[in-house]
Amino acid sequence: MGFVCRAVDLIYRTSKVYLKVAAQIFFDFVIIYNTMSAVLDMMPKDVVALFDLLKEKVPADAMYLILGLWIIRCLYSVLDFIYDHTLKSPKNLKRSYGEWAVVTGATDGIGLAMCKEFAKNGMNVVLMSRTLSKLEDKANEISEKYPNIEVKYMQVDFSKINQVGVRNGIDNFLSELNVGVLVNNVGVSYPFPKYFNELTDSEVTALTTLNVDATTWMIRLVLDGMIERKKGAIINISSAAGVLTSPLLAQYGAAKGYVAQMSRALHYELKSKGIYVQCQVPLYVTTKLAKIKKASLFVATEAQYVPCIIGVFRRL
Ligand SMILES: NC(=O)c1ccc[n+]([C@@H]2O[C@H](COP(=O)([O-])OP(=O)(O)OC[C@H]3O[C@@H](n4cnc5c(N)ncnc54)[C@H](OP(=O)(O)O)[C@@H]3O)[C@@H](O)[C@H]2O)c1
């Protein structure tokens, strides 16, 4: 049964790529040809005349063809979505990326939920966070619930990531492991929205160090191994504040904007090396950081949010 599903999956995916490209080229050609010839004829006249000319120039048959292709494309997207969420066999994460998932800021909120979800999906997990007692507790909790996976933890204060000694410590710890997935989750926001000049110096430093520097250095620490093994994945947790303009959260938004831009560029840079980079831009999740306790239509709990991330990740 597994073999049949994989065969159907392969045939479907291959045909999908060719069909999509062929439809796209044809569709674009028809539009460009008709529009250009109409525009060229039209140059000296006014805009109303342009529409008349378009109607005249583009034969009804071509219009129906364009409409037909557009409808096919829409149907295709719907089928694609249904297929992705039903027939397509989800990836085995360990086989596809590697043995270990490393999660920063792993003892609470989104990071902890990530660790649990990776463990549930059969990956060994490394928890990295700053409070030792919480690390021990959470690592035990995960080991007890998922006895077939290995759990390790490392106490790291990411506010010290710019110290070479701290980075060397992480490097030594990870060098023994086949790191398949890195989740750059650790981060800090404002205690509450305020003007940039009202931030304390230590808040300014933490915003850059925890959101920008920790993400950057952690990627560098795992990347060589992933490139050598020709596989791996990096999930960076940015924020909606990083892609929207966010007054009163200016530095947080800017730091998360860095994470988003870096992720996008790395995605293309590393694709050919077998490494997949994903960036998450959550709005509100009910964690300590967000200071929101109740879920609602627009606010998810971490237990609702994280399985969606991993679900998409497994069906890539
Ligand atoms: N929650 C949201 O609504 C939301 C929205 C958009 C983006 N995000 C982003 O999602 C990520 C996770 O946020 P969250 O809401 O899950 O946060 P959270 O519940 O506050 O958890 C933060 C985690 O990071 C650890 N941590 C904090 N400072 C650290 C440091 N200096 N060194 C090592 N570990 C440290 C904490 O460990 P300790 O327990 O030891 O402090 C904890 O495990 C952040 O990057 C955040 O910007 C969150």
The ligand as an SDF file (V2000), in Angstrom:
LIG
                    3D

 48 52  0  0  0  0  0  0  0  0999 V2000
    3.8450   34.3630   21.2560 N   0  0  0  0  0  0  0  0  0  0  0  0
    3.5470   35.1310   20.2330 C   0  0  0  0  0  0  0  0  0  0  0  0
    2.4470   35.6510   20.1010 O   0  0  0  0  0  0  0  0  0  0  0  0
    4.5850   35.3870   19.1670 C   0  0  0  0  0  0  0  0  0  0  0  0
    4.2180   36.1120   18.0580 C   0  0  0  0  0  0  0  0  0  0  0  0
    5.1660   36.3480   17.0730 C   0  0  0  0  0  0  0  0  0  0  0  0
    6.4380   35.8410   17.2090 C   0  0  0  0  0  0  0  0  0  0  0  0
    6.7760   35.1340   18.3080 N   0  0  0  0  0  0  0  0  0  0  0  0
    8.1630   34.6420   18.4200 C   0  0  0  0  0  0  0  0  0  0  0  0
    8.1440   33.2750   18.7730 O   0  0  0  0  0  0  0  0  0  0  0  0
    9.3210   32.9510   19.5090 C   0  0  0  0  0  0  0  0  0  0  0  0
    8.9560   32.1980   20.7730 C   0  0  0  0  0  0  0  0  0  0  0  0
    8.1330   33.0030   21.5560 O   0  0  0  0  0  0  0  0  0  0  0  0
    7.2120   32.4350   22.7100 P   0  0  0  0  0  0  0  0  0  0  0  0
    6.0290   33.2870   22.7370 O   0  0  0  0  0  0  0  0  0  0  0  0
    7.0660   30.9570   22.6060 O   0  0  0  0  0  0  0  0  0  0  0  0
    8.1400   32.8020   23.9880 O   0  0  0  0  0  0  0  0  0  0  0  0
    8.0970   32.3160   25.4910 P   0  0  0  0  0  0  0  0  0  0  0  0
    6.8690   31.5100   25.7720 O   0  0  0  0  0  0  0  0  0  0  0  0
    8.3630   33.4910   26.3060 O   0  0  0  0  0  0  0  0  0  0  0  0
    9.3470   31.3000   25.5750 O   0  0  0  0  0  0  0  0  0  0  0  0
   10.6290   31.7870   25.4000 C   0  0  0  0  0  0  0  0  0  0  0  0
   11.6410   30.6730   25.5110 C   0  0  0  0  0  0  0  0  0  0  0  0
   12.9280   31.2430   25.2440 O   0  0  0  0  0  0  0  0  0  0  0  0
   13.7880   30.9990   26.3410 C   0  0  0  0  0  0  0  0  0  0  0  0
   14.6990   32.1170   26.5220 N   0  0  0  0  0  0  0  0  0  0  0  0
   14.3850   33.4010   26.7750 C   0  0  0  0  0  0  0  0  0  0  0  0
   15.4990   34.1310   26.8870 N   0  0  0  0  0  0  0  0  0  0  0  0
   16.5410   33.2800   26.7310 C   0  0  0  0  0  0  0  0  0  0  0  0
   17.9370   33.4130   26.7420 C   0  0  0  0  0  0  0  0  0  0  0  0
   18.5310   34.5920   26.9860 N   0  0  0  0  0  0  0  0  0  0  0  0
   18.7130   32.3410   26.5160 N   0  0  0  0  0  0  0  0  0  0  0  0
   18.1560   31.1350   26.3110 C   0  0  0  0  0  0  0  0  0  0  0  0
   16.8320   30.9410   26.2730 N   0  0  0  0  0  0  0  0  0  0  0  0
   16.0300   31.9970   26.4900 C   0  0  0  0  0  0  0  0  0  0  0  0
   12.8840   30.8350   27.5220 C   0  0  0  0  0  0  0  0  0  0  0  0
   13.5800   30.1020   28.5120 O   0  0  0  0  0  0  0  0  0  0  0  0
   13.3500   30.4100   30.0580 P   0  0  0  0  0  0  0  0  0  0  0  0
   12.0740   29.7520   30.3860 O   0  0  0  0  0  0  0  0  0  0  0  0
   14.5180   29.8180   30.7270 O   0  0  0  0  0  0  0  0  0  0  0  0
   13.2620   31.8930   30.1990 O   0  0  0  0  0  0  0  0  0  0  0  0
   11.7170   30.0570   26.8870 C   0  0  0  0  0  0  0  0  0  0  0  0
   12.0380   28.6890   26.7710 O   0  0  0  0  0  0  0  0  0  0  0  0
   10.0350   34.2770   19.7470 C   0  0  0  0  0  0  0  0  0  0  0  0
   11.0860   34.4110   18.8190 O   0  0  0  0  0  0  0  0  0  0  0  0
    8.9710   35.3210   19.4920 C   0  0  0  0  0  0  0  0  0  0  0  0
    9.5000   36.5480   19.0580 O   0  0  0  0  0  0  0  0  0  0  0  0
    5.8900   34.8940   19.2950 C   0  0  0  0  0  0  0  0  0  0  0  0
  1  2  1  0
  2  3  2  0
  2  4  1  0
  4  5  1  0
  4 48  2  0
  5  6  2  0
  6  7  1  0
  7  8  2  0
  8  9  1  0
  8 48  1  0
  9 10  1  0
  9 46  1  0
 10 11  1  0
 11 12  1  0
 11 44  1  0
 12 13  1  0
 13 14  1  0
 14 15  2  0
 14 16  1  0
 14 17  1  0
 17 18  1  0
 18 19  2  0
 18 20  1  0
 18 21  1  0
 21 22  1  0
 22 23  1  0
 23 24  1  0
 23 42  1  0
 24 25  1  0
 25 26  1  0
 25 36  1  0
 26 27  1  0
 26 35  1  0
 27 28  2  0
 28 29  1  0
 29 30  1  0
 29 35  2  0
 30 31  1  0
 30 32  2  0
 32 33  1  0
 33 34  2  0
 34 35  1  0
 36 37  1  0
 36 42  1  0
 37 38  1  0
 38 39  2  0
 38 40  1  0
 38 41  1  0
 42 43  1  0
 44 45  1  0
 44 46  1  0
 46 47  1  0
M  CHG  2   8   1  16  -1
M  END
$$$$
